[in-house]
Amino acid sequence: MLRAGPTGVTLAVRAQPGAKKTAMTGVYGEGAAAQLKIAVHAPPLEGRANQALIAFLAETFDLTKNAVELTTGELSRSKVFLLRGVTLEKAEAILGKWRP
């Protein structure tokens, strides 16, 4: 679900819009196809769920919203975000704190 790149890391996400609150809820899939499941409070209308995901990821990884870019999946539940300035080690540590 995490991949290192030249400007940061990419994070594969499986969005669940229309939830009661925005939160990480688990992992969708296995192996290289695994995605981080995130329940999103915002509805999937007019890009509101995407903006809510960007805000949530920026807060989670201590970034500005401009440092989080949706690279693929604008109209899909399966999305890939670029987290600029984040190392693979930092991203793994942050997600490791969340995982049970």
LOPAVO-172342 format. One record per atom (N, C-alpha, C, O): residue in one letter; x, y, z negated; atom name; chain. Coordinates in nm, 4 decimals. Layout:
// LOPAVO-172342
SITE resn       px       py       pz name chain
SITE    a        X        Y        Z   CA     A
...
END
This chain:
// LOPAVO-172342
SITE resn       px       py       pz name chain
SITE    m   0.0804  -0.1180   0.0000    N     A
SITE    m   0.0000   0.0000   0.0000   CA     A
SITE    m   0.0856   0.1257   0.0000    C     A
SITE    m   0.0386   0.2321   0.0402    O     A
SITE    l   0.2114   0.1154  -0.0446    N     A
SITE    l   0.3063   0.2271  -0.0421   CA     A
SITE    l   0.4172   0.1974   0.0570    C     A
SITE    l   0.4671   0.0851   0.0644    O     A
SITE    r   0.4557   0.2999   0.1336    N     A
SITE    r   0.5684   0.2859   0.2261   CA     A
SITE    r   0.6508   0.4136   0.2208    C     A
SITE    r   0.5967   0.5241   0.2236    O     A
SITE    a   0.7827   0.3970   0.2131    N     A
SITE    a   0.8720   0.5121   0.2131   CA     A
SITE    a   0.8859   0.5667   0.3539    C     A
SITE    a   0.8878   0.4913   0.4512    O     A
SITE    g   0.8955   0.6986   0.3639    N     A
SITE    g   0.9155   0.7645   0.4919   CA     A
SITE    g   1.0184   0.8747   0.4772    C     A
SITE    g   1.0689   0.8972   0.3672    O     A
SITE    p   1.0506   0.9436   0.5847    N     A
SITE    p   1.1540   1.0469   0.5789   CA     A
SITE    p   1.1152   1.1696   0.4966    C     A
SITE    p   1.2029   1.2372   0.4428    O     A
SITE    t   0.9856   1.1997   0.4855    N     A
SITE    t   0.9434   1.3191   0.4123   CA     A
SITE    t   0.8673   1.2889   0.2843    C     A
SITE    t   0.8243   1.3810   0.2148    O     A
SITE    g   0.8500   1.1609   0.2521    N     A
SITE    g   0.7747   1.1215   0.1337   CA     A
SITE    g   0.7309   0.9773   0.1458    C     A
SITE    g   0.7982   0.8958   0.2090    O     A
SITE    v   0.6177   0.9463   0.0848    N     A
SITE    v   0.5638   0.8106   0.0950   CA     A
SITE    v   0.4230   0.8162   0.1531    C     A
SITE    v   0.3522   0.9160   0.1397    O     A
SITE    t   0.3842   0.7070   0.2178    N     A
SITE    t   0.2464   0.6944   0.2622   CA     A
SITE    t   0.1748   0.5991   0.1678    C     A
SITE    t   0.2320   0.5016   0.1189    O     A
SITE    l   0.0492   0.6299   0.1440    N     A
SITE    l  -0.0336   0.5509   0.0539   CA     A
SITE    l  -0.1605   0.5102   0.1281    C     A
SITE    l  -0.2351   0.5955   0.1762    O     A
SITE    a  -0.1844   0.3794   0.1369    N     A
SITE    a  -0.3060   0.3271   0.1990   CA     A
SITE    a  -0.4164   0.3252   0.0935    C     A
SITE    a  -0.3984   0.2725  -0.0163    O     A
SITE    v  -0.5304   0.3835   0.1289    N     A
SITE    v  -0.6418   0.3994   0.0355   CA     A
SITE    v  -0.7689   0.3420   0.0964    C     A
SITE    v  -0.7926   0.3541   0.2166    O     A
SITE    r  -0.8494   0.2800   0.0130    N     A
SITE    r  -0.9845   0.2351   0.0511   CA     A
SITE    r  -1.0814   0.3205  -0.0301    C     A
SITE    r  -1.0940   0.3017  -0.1511    O     A
SITE    a  -1.1496   0.4139   0.0355    N     A
SITE    a  -1.2387   0.5081  -0.0317   CA     A
SITE    a  -1.3762   0.4476  -0.0553    C     A
SITE    a  -1.4273   0.3711   0.0266    O     A
SITE    q  -1.4350   0.4832  -0.1687    N     A
SITE    q  -1.5705   0.4427  -0.2028   CA     A
SITE    q  -1.6473   0.5699  -0.2394    C     A
SITE    q  -1.6610   0.6019  -0.3575    O     A
SITE    p  -1.6978   0.6433  -0.1381    N     A
SITE    p  -1.7641   0.7713  -0.1649   CA     A
SITE    p  -1.8985   0.7552  -0.2351    C     A
SITE    p  -1.9605   0.6490  -0.2313    O     A
SITE    g  -1.9419   0.8646  -0.2999    N     A
SITE    g  -2.0712   0.8656  -0.3670   CA     A
SITE    g  -2.0715   0.8002  -0.5033    C     A
SITE    g  -2.1779   0.7644  -0.5538    O     A
SITE    a  -1.9548   0.7835  -0.5645    N     A
SITE    a  -1.9451   0.7199  -0.6968   CA     A
SITE    a  -1.9823   0.8198  -0.8067    C     A
SITE    a  -1.9938   0.9397  -0.7809    O     A
SITE    k  -2.0011   0.7702  -0.9285    N     A
SITE    k  -2.0335   0.8576  -1.0414   CA     A
SITE    k  -1.9176   0.9493  -1.0766    C     A
SITE    k  -1.9386   1.0638  -1.1166    O     A
SITE    k  -1.7938   0.8990  -1.0617    N     A
SITE    k  -1.6762   0.9825  -1.0881   CA     A
SITE    k  -1.5625   0.9364  -0.9984    C     A
SITE    k  -1.5631   0.8243  -0.9475    O     A
SITE    t  -1.4647   1.0246  -0.9799    N     A
SITE    t  -1.3492   0.9916  -0.8974   CA     A
SITE    t  -1.2447   0.9237  -0.9845    C     A
SITE    t  -1.2011   0.9791  -1.0854    O     A
SITE    a  -1.2050   0.8032  -0.9449    N     A
SITE    a  -1.1073   0.7266  -1.0225   CA     A
SITE    a  -1.0532   0.6109  -0.9396    C     A
SITE    a  -1.1185   0.5631  -0.8468    O     A
SITE    m  -0.9321   0.5665  -0.9750    N     A
SITE    m  -0.8758   0.4455  -0.9144   CA     A
SITE    m  -0.9511   0.3270  -0.9731    C     A
SITE    m  -0.9706   0.3186  -1.0944    O     A
SITE    t  -0.9933   0.2352  -0.8860    N     A
SITE    t  -1.0744   0.1238  -0.9347   CA     A
SITE    t  -1.0149  -0.0137  -0.9103    C     A
SITE    t  -1.0668  -0.1124  -0.9624    O     A
SITE    g  -0.9078  -0.0232  -0.8329    N     A
SITE    g  -0.8497  -0.1543  -0.8075   CA     A
SITE    g  -0.7702  -0.1567  -0.6792    C     A
SITE    g  -0.7304  -0.0530  -0.6261    O     A
SITE    v  -0.7480  -0.2776  -0.6304    N     A
SITE    v  -0.6734  -0.2976  -0.5066   CA     A
SITE    v  -0.7634  -0.3743  -0.4108    C     A
SITE    v  -0.8275  -0.4721  -0.4493    O     A
SITE    y  -0.7677  -0.3296  -0.2864    N     A
SITE    y  -0.8479  -0.3924  -0.1822   CA     A
SITE    y  -0.7532  -0.4638  -0.0876    C     A
SITE    y  -0.6633  -0.4010  -0.0315    O     A
SITE    g  -0.7712  -0.5920  -0.0689    N     A
SITE    g  -0.6853  -0.6692   0.0201   CA     A
SITE    g  -0.5611  -0.7210  -0.0515    C     A
SITE    g  -0.5442  -0.7037  -0.1722    O     A
SITE    e  -0.4744  -0.7855   0.0276    N     A
SITE    e  -0.3538  -0.8465  -0.0283   CA     A
SITE    e  -0.2343  -0.8188   0.0602    C     A
SITE    e  -0.2489  -0.7866   0.1781    O     A
SITE    g  -0.1159  -0.8315   0.0027    N     A
SITE    g   0.0088  -0.8212   0.0783   CA     A
SITE    g   0.0262  -0.6869   0.1464    C     A
SITE    g  -0.0028  -0.5823   0.0884    O     A
SITE    a   0.0741  -0.6907   0.2709    N     A
SITE    a   0.1026  -0.5685   0.3455   CA     A
SITE    a  -0.0250  -0.4912   0.3789    C     A
SITE    a  -0.0186  -0.3712   0.4055    O     A
SITE    a  -0.1401  -0.5576   0.3781    N     A
SITE    a  -0.2667  -0.4918   0.4102   CA     A
SITE    a  -0.3370  -0.4357   0.2867    C     A
SITE    a  -0.4480  -0.3837   0.2983    O     A
SITE    a  -0.2758  -0.4449   0.1700    N     A
SITE    a  -0.3386  -0.3982   0.0466   CA     A
SITE    a  -0.3589  -0.2470   0.0498    C     A
SITE    a  -0.2766  -0.1723   0.1026    O     A
SITE    q  -0.4711  -0.2044  -0.0083    N     A
SITE    q  -0.5048  -0.0632  -0.0181   CA     A
SITE    q  -0.5480  -0.0328  -0.1608    C     A
SITE    q  -0.6080  -0.1169  -0.2277    O     A
SITE    l  -0.5170   0.0879  -0.2069    N     A
SITE    l  -0.5605   0.1318  -0.3385   CA     A
SITE    l  -0.7066   0.1744  -0.3280    C     A
SITE    l  -0.7397   0.2629  -0.2491    O     A
SITE    k  -0.7950   0.1116  -0.4074    N     A
SITE    k  -0.9363   0.1484  -0.4059   CA     A
SITE    k  -0.9563   0.2697  -0.4957    C     A
SITE    k  -0.9171   0.2699  -0.6124    O     A
SITE    i  -1.0181   0.3729  -0.4387    N     A
SITE    i  -1.0490   0.4934  -0.5156   CA     A
SITE    i  -1.1962   0.5258  -0.4974    C     A
SITE    i  -1.2425   0.5483  -0.3856    O     A
SITE    a  -1.2693   0.5278  -0.6081    N     A
SITE    a  -1.4084   0.5712  -0.6074   CA     A
SITE    a  -1.4064   0.7238  -0.6041    C     A
SITE    a  -1.3322   0.7875  -0.6790    O     A
SITE    v  -1.4885   0.7815  -0.5167    N     A
SITE    v  -1.4898   0.9262  -0.4974   CA     A
SITE    v  -1.6291   0.9797  -0.5287    C     A
SITE    v  -1.7288   0.9307  -0.4758    O     A
SITE    h  -1.6348   1.0802  -0.6149    N     A
SITE    h  -1.7624   1.1392  -0.6542   CA     A
SITE    h  -1.8315   1.2082  -0.5361    C     A
SITE    h  -1.9540   1.2031  -0.5249    O     A
SITE    a  -1.7555   1.2712  -0.4498    N     A
SITE    a  -1.8114   1.3468  -0.3378   CA     A
SITE    a  -1.8739   1.2551  -0.2331    C     A
SITE    a  -1.8281   1.1425  -0.2136    O     A
SITE    p  -1.9782   1.3031  -0.1658    N     A
SITE    p  -2.0388   1.2242  -0.0582   CA     A
SITE    p  -1.9538   1.2312   0.0687    C     A
SITE    p  -1.8728   1.3226   0.0845    O     A
SITE    p  -1.9722   1.1351   0.1587    N     A
SITE    p  -1.8936   1.1337   0.2824   CA     A
SITE    p  -1.9528   1.2266   0.3894    C     A
SITE    p  -1.9718   1.1854   0.5039    O     A
SITE    l  -1.9816   1.3502   0.3525    N     A
SITE    l  -2.0411   1.4473   0.4435   CA     A
SITE    l  -1.9472   1.5649   0.4642    C     A
SITE    l  -1.8917   1.6186   0.3683    O     A
SITE    e  -1.9297   1.6048   0.5892    N     A
SITE    e  -1.8530   1.7249   0.6238   CA     A
SITE    e  -1.7126   1.7252   0.5629    C     A
SITE    e  -1.6600   1.8315   0.5301    O     A
SITE    g  -1.6521   1.6087   0.5477    N     A
SITE    g  -1.5158   1.5996   0.4972   CA     A
SITE    g  -1.5009   1.6202   0.3478    C     A
SITE    g  -1.3887   1.6316   0.2983    O     A
SITE    r  -1.6124   1.6252   0.2743    N     A
SITE    r  -1.6034   1.6501   0.1290   CA     A
SITE    r  -1.5336   1.5373   0.0544    C     A
SITE    r  -1.4583   1.5630  -0.0395    O     A
SITE    a  -1.5574   1.4123   0.0948    N     A
SITE    a  -1.4906   1.3002   0.0280   CA     A
SITE    a  -1.3401   1.3048   0.0548    C     A
SITE    a  -1.2609   1.2767  -0.0351    O     A
SITE    n  -1.2999   1.3397   0.1764    N     A
SITE    n  -1.1573   1.3508   0.2079   CA     A
SITE    n  -1.0920   1.4605   0.1240    C     A
SITE    n  -0.9823   1.4411   0.0716    O     A
SITE    q  -1.1580   1.5749   0.1109    N     A
SITE    q  -1.1027   1.6842   0.0307   CA     A
SITE    q  -1.0937   1.6441  -0.1167    C     A
SITE    q  -0.9980   1.6802  -0.1852    O     A
SITE    a  -1.1924   1.5700  -0.1651    N     A
SITE    a  -1.1889   1.5227  -0.3042   CA     A
SITE    a  -1.0746   1.4238  -0.3245    C     A
SITE    a  -1.0091   1.4260  -0.4287    O     A
SITE    l  -1.0499   1.3378  -0.2272    N     A
SITE    l  -0.9380   1.2439  -0.2355   CA     A
SITE    l  -0.8047   1.3185  -0.2367    C     A
SITE    l  -0.7151   1.2839  -0.3138    O     A
SITE    i  -0.7912   1.4201  -0.1524    N     A
SITE    i  -0.6676   1.4988  -0.1493   CA     A
SITE    i  -0.6445   1.5644  -0.2845    C     A
SITE    i  -0.5329   1.5617  -0.3364    O     A
SITE    a  -0.7489   1.6234  -0.3421    N     A
SITE    a  -0.7363   1.6879  -0.4732   CA     A
SITE    a  -0.6991   1.5861  -0.5816    C     A
SITE    a  -0.6148   1.6138  -0.6670    O     A
SITE    f  -0.7620   1.4687  -0.5778    N     A
SITE    f  -0.7345   1.3639  -0.6769   CA     A
SITE    f  -0.5903   1.3133  -0.6656    C     A
SITE    f  -0.5215   1.2976  -0.7665    O     A
SITE    l  -0.5452   1.2880  -0.5429    N     A
SITE    l  -0.4080   1.2398  -0.5240   CA     A
SITE    l  -0.3061   1.3469  -0.5615    C     A
SITE    l  -0.2012   1.3155  -0.6178    O     A
SITE    a  -0.3358   1.4729  -0.5307    N     A
SITE    a  -0.2450   1.5817  -0.5682   CA     A
SITE    a  -0.2308   1.5881  -0.7195    C     A
SITE    a  -0.1201   1.6047  -0.7708    O     A
SITE    e  -0.3408   1.5753  -0.7906    N     A
SITE    e  -0.3352   1.5778  -0.9375   CA     A
SITE    e  -0.2627   1.4551  -0.9924    C     A
SITE    e  -0.1804   1.4665  -1.0832    O     A
SITE    t  -0.2931   1.3395  -0.9379    N     A
SITE    t  -0.2328   1.2149  -0.9848   CA     A
SITE    t  -0.0815   1.2141  -0.9679    C     A
SITE    t  -0.0089   1.1691  -1.0566    O     A
SITE    f  -0.0339   1.2640  -0.8538    N     A
SITE    f   0.1095   1.2600  -0.8236   CA     A
SITE    f   0.1788   1.3929  -0.8517    C     A
SITE    f   0.2938   1.4123  -0.8122    O     A
SITE    d   0.1098   1.4848  -0.9199    N     A
SITE    d   0.1648   1.6145  -0.9601   CA     A
SITE    d   0.2179   1.6914  -0.8391    C     A
SITE    d   0.3330   1.7352  -0.8373    O     A
SITE    l   0.1320   1.7071  -0.7381    N     A
SITE    l   0.1663   1.7762  -0.6146   CA     A
SITE    l   0.0667   1.8888  -0.5891    C     A
SITE    l  -0.0395   1.8944  -0.6511    O     A
SITE    t   0.1021   1.9779  -0.4977    N     A
SITE    t   0.0038   2.0743  -0.4509   CA     A
SITE    t  -0.0841   2.0037  -0.3476    C     A
SITE    t  -0.0447   1.9016  -0.2912    O     A
SITE    k  -0.2023   2.0584  -0.3233    N     A
SITE    k  -0.2914   1.9980  -0.2236   CA     A
SITE    k  -0.2274   2.0003  -0.0850    C     A
SITE    k  -0.2534   1.9122  -0.0030    O     A
SITE    n  -0.1437   2.1012  -0.0587    N     A
SITE    n  -0.0774   2.1100   0.0716   CA     A
SITE    n   0.0237   1.9983   0.0932    C     A
SITE    n   0.0595   1.9691   0.2074    O     A
SITE    a   0.0705   1.9354  -0.0141    N     A
SITE    a   0.1691   1.8281  -0.0038   CA     A
SITE    a   0.1044   1.6923   0.0224    C     A
SITE    a   0.1745   1.5931   0.0422    O     A
SITE    v  -0.0288   1.6872   0.0227    N     A
SITE    v  -0.1021   1.5632   0.0486   CA     A
SITE    v  -0.1723   1.5779   0.1835    C     A
SITE    v  -0.2545   1.6675   0.2027    O     A
SITE    e  -0.1387   1.4893   0.2758    N     A
SITE    e  -0.1952   1.4986   0.4107   CA     A
SITE    e  -0.2637   1.3677   0.4490    C     A
SITE    e  -0.2058   1.2600   0.4351    O     A
SITE    l  -0.3859   1.3779   0.4966    N     A
SITE    l  -0.4577   1.2621   0.5498   CA     A
SITE    l  -0.4044   1.2373   0.6903    C     A
SITE    l  -0.4255   1.3193   0.7797    O     A
SITE    t  -0.3358   1.1259   0.7105    N     A
SITE    t  -0.2740   1.0996   0.8408   CA     A
SITE    t  -0.3615   1.0138   0.9314    C     A
SITE    t  -0.3624   1.0340   1.0529    O     A
SITE    t  -0.4350   0.9186   0.8747    N     A
SITE    t  -0.5267   0.8367   0.9540   CA     A
SITE    t  -0.6508   0.8041   0.8721    C     A
SITE    t  -0.6464   0.7989   0.7492    O     A
SITE    g  -0.7626   0.7821   0.9434    N     A
SITE    g  -0.8844   0.7368   0.8775   CA     A
SITE    g  -0.9801   0.8458   0.8352    C     A
SITE    g  -1.0538   0.8287   0.7381    O     A
SITE    e  -0.9808   0.9573   0.9056    N     A
SITE    e  -1.0668   1.0693   0.8668   CA     A
SITE    e  -1.2137   1.0286   0.8533    C     A
SITE    e  -1.2825   1.0749   0.7623    O     A
SITE    l  -1.2616   0.9434   0.9423    N     A
SITE    l  -1.4019   0.9028   0.9398   CA     A
SITE    l  -1.4222   0.7593   0.8924    C     A
SITE    l  -1.5308   0.7035   0.9081    O     A
SITE    s  -1.3191   0.6997   0.8348    N     A
SITE    s  -1.3230   0.5607   0.7912   CA     A
SITE    s  -1.3071   0.5518   0.6398    C     A
SITE    s  -1.2588   0.6456   0.5765    O     A
SITE    r  -1.3471   0.4406   0.5829    N     A
SITE    r  -1.3199   0.4175   0.4404   CA     A
SITE    r  -1.1718   0.3853   0.4177    C     A
SITE    r  -1.1176   0.4136   0.3109    O     A
SITE    s  -1.1071   0.3268   0.5176    N     A
SITE    s  -0.9644   0.2954   0.5110   CA     A
SITE    s  -0.8855   0.4166   0.5590    C     A
SITE    s  -0.9030   0.4618   0.6721    O     A
SITE    k  -0.7996   0.4685   0.4738    N     A
SITE    k  -0.7262   0.5916   0.5025   CA     A
SITE    k  -0.5797   0.5751   0.4668    C     A
SITE    k  -0.5438   0.4888   0.3868    O     A
SITE    v  -0.4954   0.6579   0.5262    N     A
SITE    v  -0.3545   0.6634   0.4898   CA     A
SITE    v  -0.3208   0.8098   0.4628    C     A
SITE    v  -0.3471   0.8978   0.5448    O     A
SITE    f  -0.2620   0.8334   0.3462    N     A
SITE    f  -0.2213   0.9676   0.3062   CA     A
SITE    f  -0.0696   0.9748   0.2994    C     A
SITE    f  -0.0038   0.8802   0.2563    O     A
SITE    l  -0.0147   1.0881   0.3424    N     A
SITE    l   0.1271   1.1172   0.3259   CA     A
SITE    l   0.1414   1.2035   0.2021    C     A
SITE    l   0.0781   1.3085   0.1908    O     A
SITE    l   0.2255   1.1584   0.1085    N     A
SITE    l   0.2548   1.2335  -0.0136   CA     A
SITE    l   0.3941   1.2923   0.0030    C     A
SITE    l   0.4937   1.2247  -0.0225    O     A
SITE    r   0.4014   1.4173   0.0453    N     A
SITE    r   0.5300   1.4816   0.0741   CA     A
SITE    r   0.6087   1.5077  -0.0536    C     A
SITE    r   0.5545   1.5544  -0.1537    O     A
SITE    g   0.7374   1.4765  -0.0477    N     A
SITE    g   0.8258   1.5039  -0.1603   CA     A
SITE    g   0.8220   1.4005  -0.2710    C     A
SITE    g   0.8864   1.4188  -0.3743    O     A
SITE    v   0.7487   1.2929  -0.2521    N     A
SITE    v   0.7394   1.1866  -0.3523   CA     A
SITE    v   0.8289   1.0713  -0.3079    C     A
SITE    v   0.8246   1.0294  -0.1922    O     A
SITE    t   0.9091   1.0209  -0.3997    N     A
SITE    t   0.9915   0.9043  -0.3684   CA     A
SITE    t   0.9097   0.7779  -0.3927    C     A
SITE    t   0.8107   0.7788  -0.4657    O     A
SITE    l   0.9532   0.6705  -0.3303    N     A
SITE    l   0.8861   0.5425  -0.3496   CA     A
SITE    l   0.8900   0.5017  -0.4971    C     A
SITE    l   0.7922   0.4485  -0.5498    O     A
SITE    e   1.0027   0.5266  -0.5629    N     A
SITE    e   1.0178   0.4908  -0.7040   CA     A
SITE    e   0.9191   0.5677  -0.7911    C     A
SITE    e   0.8574   0.5098  -0.8805    O     A
SITE    k   0.9038   0.6977  -0.7657    N     A
SITE    k   0.8108   0.7790  -0.8445   CA     A
SITE    k   0.6674   0.7323  -0.8224    C     A
SITE    k   0.5906   0.7197  -0.9178    O     A
SITE    a   0.6309   0.7065  -0.6960    N     A
SITE    a   0.4953   0.6610  -0.6654   CA     A
SITE    a   0.4660   0.5272  -0.7326    C     A
SITE    a   0.3578   0.5080  -0.7881    O     A
SITE    e   0.5617   0.4347  -0.7278    N     A
SITE    e   0.5429   0.3045  -0.7923   CA     A
SITE    e   0.5291   0.3197  -0.9432    C     A
SITE    e   0.4494   0.2498  -1.0057    O     A
SITE    a   0.6069   0.4111  -1.0023    N     A
SITE    a   0.5985   0.4341  -1.1471   CA     A
SITE    a   0.4614   0.4901  -1.1859    C     A
SITE    a   0.4032   0.4484  -1.2861    O     A
SITE    i   0.4104   0.5837  -1.1072    N     A
SITE    i   0.2790   0.6430  -1.1370   CA     A
SITE    i   0.1700   0.5381  -1.1238    C     A
SITE    i   0.0840   0.5273  -1.2112    O     A
SITE    l   0.1720   0.4607  -1.0160    N     A
SITE    l   0.0714   0.3572  -0.9993   CA     A
SITE    l   0.0886   0.2456  -1.1009    C     A
SITE    l  -0.0095   0.1843  -1.1430    O     A
SITE    g   0.2127   0.2189  -1.1406    N     A
SITE    g   0.2393   0.1165  -1.2416   CA     A
SITE    g   0.1784   0.1517  -1.3767    C     A
SITE    g   0.1360   0.0629  -1.4507    O     A
SITE    k   0.1737   0.2810  -1.4094    N     A
SITE    k   0.1118   0.3249  -1.5359   CA     A
SITE    k  -0.0385   0.3015  -1.5331    C     A
SITE    k  -0.0992   0.2715  -1.6359    O     A
SITE    w  -0.0990   0.3156  -1.4139    N     A
SITE    w  -0.2425   0.2972  -1.4018   CA     A
SITE    w  -0.2815   0.1510  -1.4065    C     A
SITE    w  -0.3798   0.1145  -1.4710    O     A
SITE    r  -0.2054   0.0677  -1.3387    N     A
SITE    r  -0.2438  -0.0745  -1.3277   CA     A
SITE    r  -0.2477  -0.1415  -1.4628    C     A
SITE    r  -0.1598  -0.1206  -1.5465    O     A
SITE    p  -0.3507  -0.2228  -1.4840    N     A
SITE    p  -0.3629  -0.2950  -1.6117   CA     A
SITE    p  -0.2574  -0.4019  -1.6281    C     A
SITE    p  -0.2547  -0.4709  -1.7300    O     A
END
